[in-house]
Amino acid sequence: MEIVTIDQRNIMVGIRPIEPCDESTLYASEVMSMGRAVAKVRRESGAARAAARTLLGQLGFPPMAIPKTRFGVPIWPTGVVGSLAHHDTVAAAAIARTKKIAALGIDIEPNEPLPENLIALIATPSERRMYDLHTLERRDLFVLKEAVYKACFPMDRQFLEFQDVEIDIFARSGHVSKANRTFSLELLISKDVIGVAYSRPNEVDAPLQNQRSAP
C-alpha cells in the first residue's frame, strides 16, 4: 500500500489496489452495518477499511472494526477523524488526529476524462468561467467536491449538490455557502485522481468570510 502525507504530515493517505478476496477482511460489525450490500461493494469497502487499519496502525491503534452509521459515515476511534473512498479497482483512506484536523474527506476516481454531459451538472457557472475546458473535462472538480461533501456532512448532516460547493483550485479551497464552511484542499494526481478536503479545529466554527481572508 502506498502512503502519502499532507498538511505537514498531519494527514495520512493510504492507497491500495482492490484484491479479489478483500471482502473477507471485513469485521462482522462492518458487514452488519452495510446491510444488503452486494459482494462487489463489500469487496471495495473491505479494501478501503484495510487501508484505514494500516494507517491506524501507524498511529498506534490495534486492528479494529470501522463500521458505519445509517448515513454511511465511518465510525472512527476516539481522537481520530477519517474518510474512505474507492472506485472499481483502487481504494483509499485518509486519517488524522482530531487535535490537528477537525474534518476530513477523501475521494478517488480513475484519471480519465469526465463524461462531457456531466460538466454542467458538476461545475457552477463561476467555475465554468474560471477554468478552461481542459480542466473542466478532468475529474478534478468532481473528486474535490465529493471530498468536501464527505468532510462537511458529519458536522452538519446536510445533503449537498455539486452546485452547493464552490472550488478554487488555485487557492486550494472549497466553500459551502449552504453550511457556511470552507475547507482546505489537496489534489493528488497519478493514475488516479484523489481529492482531499479538510479543516483544522480552529477553523470549524469560524465565519466563512473570515476563513476566506485567512492567508
C-alpha positions as CSV (number, residue, x, y, z in Angstrom):
1,M,0.0,0.0,0.0
2,E,1.2,3.5,-0.8
3,I,1.1,6.0,2.0
4,V,1.5,9.8,1.5
5,T,1.2,12.6,4.0
6,I,-0.2,16.1,3.5
7,D,-0.7,19.3,5.6
8,Q,2.8,19.0,7.2
9,R,2.3,15.3,7.9
10,N,-0.9,15.8,9.9
11,I,-2.9,13.8,7.4
12,M,-2.0,10.3,6.2
13,V,-3.5,9.0,3.0
14,G,-3.3,5.3,2.0
15,I,-3.9,4.0,-1.5
16,R,-4.1,0.3,-2.4
17,P,-5.5,-1.9,-5.2
18,I,-8.7,-3.8,-4.5
19,E,-7.9,-7.5,-4.3
20,P,-10.3,-10.4,-5.1
21,C,-10.8,-11.5,-1.5
22,D,-10.9,-8.1,0.2
23,E,-14.5,-8.7,1.4
24,S,-13.1,-11.4,3.7
25,T,-11.1,-8.7,5.6
26,L,-14.4,-7.1,6.9
27,Y,-15.3,-7.5,10.6
28,A,-18.7,-8.8,11.4
29,S,-19.9,-5.4,12.7
30,E,-18.8,-3.8,9.4
31,V,-20.8,-6.4,7.4
32,M,-23.8,-5.8,9.5
33,S,-23.6,-2.0,9.1
34,M,-23.5,-2.5,5.3
35,G,-26.9,-4.2,5.3
36,R,-27.7,-5.9,2.0
37,A,-24.6,-4.6,0.1
38,V,-23.6,-6.8,-2.8
39,A,-20.3,-8.7,-2.9
40,K,-18.6,-6.0,-5.1
41,V,-19.5,-3.2,-2.7
42,R,-18.3,-5.4,0.3
43,R,-15.0,-6.1,-1.5
44,E,-14.4,-2.4,-2.3
45,S,-15.4,-1.4,1.3
46,G,-13.1,-4.1,2.7
47,A,-10.2,-2.8,0.7
48,A,-10.8,0.8,1.9
49,R,-11.0,-0.4,5.5
50,A,-7.9,-2.5,5.2
51,A,-6.1,0.7,4.1
52,A,-7.6,2.6,7.0
53,R,-6.5,-0.1,9.5
54,T,-2.9,0.1,8.2
55,L,-3.0,3.9,8.7
56,L,-4.5,3.5,12.2
57,G,-1.6,1.1,13.0
58,Q,0.8,3.9,12.1
59,L,-0.9,5.9,14.9
60,G,-0.5,3.0,17.4
61,F,-4.1,1.6,17.2
62,P,-4.7,-2.1,17.2
63,P,-6.7,-3.7,14.3
64,M,-10.3,-2.7,14.8
65,A,-13.7,-2.6,13.1
66,I,-14.7,0.6,11.2
67,P,-18.5,0.2,10.9
68,K,-20.7,3.0,9.5
69,T,-23.7,4.9,10.6
70,R,-27.1,4.7,8.9
71,F,-26.0,7.8,7.0
72,G,-22.9,5.9,5.6
73,V,-20.4,7.8,7.7
74,P,-17.5,5.6,9.0
75,I,-17.1,5.4,12.8
76,W,-13.6,6.1,13.9
77,P,-11.9,5.6,17.3
78,T,-11.9,8.4,19.7
79,G,-9.3,11.1,18.8
80,V,-9.3,10.2,15.1
81,V,-11.1,11.7,12.1
82,G,-11.1,9.9,8.7
83,S,-12.7,9.2,5.4
84,L,-12.9,6.2,2.9
85,A,-13.2,6.1,-0.9
86,H,-12.9,3.7,-3.8
87,H,-13.6,3.2,-7.4
88,D,-13.7,-0.2,-9.2
89,T,-10.0,-1.1,-8.8
90,V,-8.4,1.1,-6.2
91,A,-9.4,2.0,-2.6
92,A,-8.2,4.9,-0.5
93,A,-8.4,6.1,3.1
94,A,-7.4,9.3,5.0
95,I,-7.0,9.7,8.7
96,A,-5.7,12.3,11.1
97,R,-5.7,13.2,14.8
98,T,-8.6,15.4,15.8
99,K,-6.1,17.6,17.7
100,K,-4.8,18.7,14.3
101,I,-7.6,18.1,11.9
102,A,-11.3,18.6,12.7
103,A,-12.9,17.5,9.5
104,L,-11.6,15.3,6.7
105,G,-12.9,13.9,3.4
106,I,-11.4,11.9,0.6
107,D,-12.5,10.8,-2.9
108,I,-10.8,8.9,-5.7
109,E,-11.5,8.4,-9.3
110,P,-9.6,7.0,-12.3
111,N,-7.5,9.5,-14.2
112,E,-9.9,9.6,-17.1
113,P,-11.9,12.4,-18.8
114,L,-15.2,13.3,-17.2
115,P,-18.2,12.4,-19.5
116,E,-19.0,15.7,-21.3
117,N,-22.6,15.7,-20.3
118,L,-21.6,15.9,-16.6
119,I,-19.7,19.2,-16.8
120,A,-22.8,21.4,-16.4
121,L,-24.0,19.2,-13.5
122,I,-20.8,19.4,-11.6
123,A,-19.3,22.9,-12.4
124,T,-21.0,26.0,-11.2
125,P,-21.4,29.0,-13.6
126,S,-18.5,30.8,-11.9
127,E,-16.3,27.6,-12.1
128,R,-17.1,27.3,-15.8
129,R,-15.9,30.9,-16.2
130,M,-12.8,30.3,-14.0
131,Y,-11.4,27.2,-15.6
132,D,-10.5,26.3,-19.2
133,L,-12.2,23.4,-21.0
134,H,-9.3,21.0,-20.3
135,T,-9.7,21.4,-16.6
136,L,-13.5,21.1,-16.7
137,E,-13.1,17.9,-18.7
138,R,-10.9,16.4,-16.0
139,R,-12.3,14.7,-12.8
140,D,-10.5,17.2,-10.5
141,L,-13.6,19.2,-9.6
142,F,-15.6,16.1,-9.1
143,V,-13.3,14.4,-6.6
144,L,-12.7,17.7,-4.7
145,K,-16.4,18.3,-4.4
146,E,-17.0,14.8,-3.2
147,A,-14.2,15.2,-0.7
148,V,-15.7,18.4,0.6
149,Y,-19.1,16.7,1.0
150,K,-17.5,13.9,3.0
151,A,-15.8,16.4,5.2
152,C,-18.8,18.6,5.7
153,F,-21.7,16.0,6.1
154,P,-20.6,14.6,9.5
155,M,-20.7,18.1,11.0
156,D,-24.0,19.4,9.6
157,R,-25.9,16.3,8.3
158,Q,-26.8,18.3,5.2
159,F,-27.0,16.7,1.8
160,L,-25.2,18.8,-0.8
161,E,-25.5,19.0,-4.5
162,F,-22.4,19.7,-6.7
163,Q,-23.7,23.3,-7.2
164,D,-23.6,23.9,-3.4
165,V,-19.8,23.6,-3.4
166,E,-17.5,26.1,-5.0
167,I,-13.9,25.0,-5.7
168,D,-11.0,27.3,-6.1
169,I,-8.2,25.1,-7.3
170,F,-5.7,27.9,-7.4
171,A,-6.3,28.9,-3.7
172,R,-6.7,25.2,-2.8
173,S,-10.0,25.9,-1.0
174,G,-13.6,24.7,-1.2
175,H,-16.6,26.8,0.0
176,V,-20.0,25.5,1.1
177,S,-22.2,28.6,1.4
178,K,-25.2,26.4,2.4
179,A,-23.3,25.3,5.5
180,N,-21.2,28.4,5.9
181,R,-18.0,26.4,5.9
182,T,-14.7,26.4,3.9
183,F,-12.2,23.6,3.5
184,S,-8.5,23.4,2.5
185,L,-7.9,21.1,-0.5
186,E,-5.2,18.8,-1.8
187,L,-5.3,17.2,-5.2
188,L,-3.1,14.2,-5.9
189,I,-2.8,13.1,-9.5
190,S,-1.2,10.0,-10.9
191,K,-3.0,7.0,-12.5
192,D,-5.8,8.1,-10.2
193,V,-7.2,11.5,-9.2
194,I,-7.5,11.9,-5.4
195,G,-9.2,14.8,-3.7
196,V,-8.7,15.6,0.0
197,A,-10.7,18.2,1.9
198,Y,-10.0,19.2,5.5
199,S,-10.3,21.9,8.1
200,R,-8.4,22.5,11.3
201,P,-10.1,22.7,14.8
202,N,-9.8,26.5,14.9
203,E,-11.5,26.8,11.5
204,V,-14.6,24.7,12.1
205,D,-16.8,27.4,13.7
206,A,-15.1,30.4,12.1
207,P,-17.4,32.6,9.9
208,L,-16.9,31.9,6.2
209,Q,-15.8,35.5,5.4
210,N,-13.0,35.3,8.0
211,Q,-11.9,31.9,6.6
212,R,-11.7,33.3,3.1
213,S,-9.5,36.2,4.2
214,A,-7.1,33.9,6.1
215,P,-3.6,33.5,4.5
